[in-house]
Amino acid sequence: MANLSIKVNIAGRMYPLTIDSRQEAGLKKAAEDLAKKLKAFEQSYAVSDKQDLLAMCALQYATETLKQQEEINGHIAQRLTKLEQEVTSALH
């Protein structure tokens, strides 16, 4: 678990980070994805204020995360219901 010092560009600003070297690829991919989303919002909505673009990206990421959590929770609930039915069936 070696620490690595890197710089990440987010909306035209450089952020120095110290991370575990195993996180580097994921962090760079996340920064690239964020840059693409920022550019897409900038082009789609003719917004040039970086703060507004970052807020829009944050909202989109939060919405996507909540949707994924709801899907996972629904899947878990279905599996628990099925297990409960199997246990109830096996006990009777």
C-alpha positions as CSV (number, residue, x, y, z in Angstrom):
1,M,0.0,0.0,0.0
2,A,2.2,2.8,-1.3
3,N,1.1,6.4,-1.2
4,L,1.3,8.3,-4.4
5,S,1.2,12.1,-4.9
6,I,-0.7,13.2,-8.0
7,K,-2.4,16.3,-9.3
8,V,-5.9,16.2,-10.7
9,N,-7.4,18.8,-13.0
10,I,-11.0,19.6,-12.1
11,A,-12.8,22.4,-14.0
12,G,-9.5,24.1,-14.8
13,R,-8.0,23.9,-11.3
14,M,-5.3,21.6,-10.2
15,Y,-5.8,19.6,-7.0
16,P,-2.8,17.9,-5.4
17,L,-3.8,14.6,-3.8
18,T,-2.0,11.9,-1.9
19,I,-3.7,8.5,-2.6
20,D,-3.0,4.8,-2.3
21,S,-1.3,3.8,-5.6
22,R,-4.1,1.2,-6.2
23,Q,-6.6,4.1,-6.5
24,E,-4.7,6.0,-9.2
25,A,-6.5,4.4,-12.3
26,G,-9.9,4.8,-10.8
27,L,-9.3,8.4,-9.8
28,K,-7.9,9.3,-13.2
29,K,-10.9,7.7,-14.9
30,A,-13.3,9.6,-12.5
31,A,-11.6,12.9,-13.3
32,E,-11.8,12.1,-17.1
33,D,-15.5,11.3,-16.8
34,L,-16.1,14.5,-14.8
35,A,-14.4,16.5,-17.5
36,K,-16.6,15.0,-20.2
37,K,-19.7,15.7,-18.2
38,L,-18.6,19.3,-17.5
39,K,-18.0,19.8,-21.3
40,A,-21.3,18.2,-22.2
41,F,-23.2,20.5,-19.8
42,E,-21.3,23.5,-21.0
43,Q,-22.2,22.8,-24.6
44,S,-25.8,21.7,-23.9
45,Y,-26.8,24.6,-21.6
46,A,-24.5,27.4,-22.8
47,V,-23.3,27.8,-19.2
48,S,-19.7,28.9,-18.7
49,D,-19.6,29.4,-14.9
50,K,-17.6,26.5,-13.6
51,Q,-19.4,26.5,-10.3
52,D,-22.8,26.1,-12.0
53,L,-21.4,23.3,-14.2
54,L,-19.9,21.5,-11.1
55,A,-23.2,21.8,-9.3
56,M,-25.0,20.3,-12.3
57,C,-22.6,17.4,-12.4
58,A,-22.9,16.9,-8.7
59,L,-26.7,16.7,-9.0
60,Q,-26.4,14.2,-11.9
61,Y,-24.0,12.0,-10.0
62,A,-26.1,12.1,-6.8
63,T,-29.2,11.2,-8.9
64,E,-27.5,8.3,-10.5
65,T,-26.2,7.1,-7.2
66,L,-29.6,7.2,-5.6
67,K,-31.1,5.3,-8.5
68,Q,-28.5,2.6,-8.2
69,Q,-29.0,2.4,-4.4
70,E,-32.8,2.0,-4.9
71,E,-32.2,-0.8,-7.5
72,I,-29.8,-2.6,-5.2
73,N,-32.2,-2.2,-2.2
74,G,-35.0,-3.5,-4.3
75,H,-32.9,-6.5,-5.4
76,I,-31.9,-7.2,-1.8
77,A,-35.5,-7.0,-0.7
78,Q,-36.6,-9.5,-3.4
79,R,-33.9,-11.9,-2.4
80,L,-34.7,-11.6,1.3
81,T,-38.4,-12.2,0.6
82,K,-37.5,-15.3,-1.4
83,L,-35.2,-16.6,1.3
84,E,-37.9,-16.0,3.9
85,Q,-40.4,-17.9,1.8
86,E,-37.9,-20.8,1.4
87,V,-37.2,-20.9,5.1
88,T,-40.9,-20.8,6.0
89,S,-41.6,-23.5,3.5
90,A,-38.8,-25.7,4.8
91,L,-40.0,-25.3,8.4
92,H,-43.6,-26.4,7.6
